[in-house]
Amino acid sequence: GLEFAAAAWSSGGDLNTARYTLAGAGTQTAALGFGGEEGPGAKSTATEEYNGSAWTNGGNLGTARMQLGGAGTQTAGLAFGGALPAFTAATEEYNGTAWTGGGALPTARAQLAGAGIQTAGLAFGGSTSPPFAAIGTTSEYNGTSWTGGGAMGTARYNLGGAGTQTSALAFGGNSYSAATEEYNGTSWTAGGDLITGRNYASGCGASNTAALVANGRTPSGDTTNTELYNGTSWTATASLILARKQGASAGNTSAALSFGGLAPGVSVTTQEFNEAGPATVTISGS
């Protein structure tokens, strides 16, 4: 008969540099992790590449930054915004080896989310420099420069993002938000609320109809709760092994990665998510 394995998180290879408020991009077997904080205010330039089992060091960011946005792939990454600790509009592009400068965001911001690829990126949400006013603006990247997109229904920072420039998802955020919004390349519309509202979450996914949220902070503390979005509503799936916040994610709803963060110490831990599927096939006969 055909046996099905339940969705589950398992342990992956540790990051070389422990950090939080970093950005992630790529897939479970070709992921990119970059920037972040190695300790309070100790911003990082470190870039690491994951091959499905281990992280290796890549080219450093040109500008150390924390609380940044990220998008793209392991060989075509995008880093934008963040805190230096002054908030920045700087964008950098990764080619698999080195980072080079790209077009600046219209507005310096940190604690933002990203989606898409290097030549069709999306930056949304975030905050202005202290006193941290929430931003609802969206910017679209064409590989050279950013232009304005549709405004979010709910301005927020410390949110999660997933999808593409024309099919993006925003979820969670400050005040332990459960609000979810879907972007179609022009405008945002309200989607189904998270089951567990949270800030400092990270997420991944192919579109606004197939996304995953993992980690974050709730009013009762850091969470292991993981949820999947189908374009209408979120459903709970297998919990993370280790609760954390301010980590990064990569991949999609069938094969995801969660790494770094505060758990509560600065973490190197990587966890891999695989959805339910055939585990073993047993053929019986005479």
Disulfide bonds with the S-S distance in Angstrom:
none
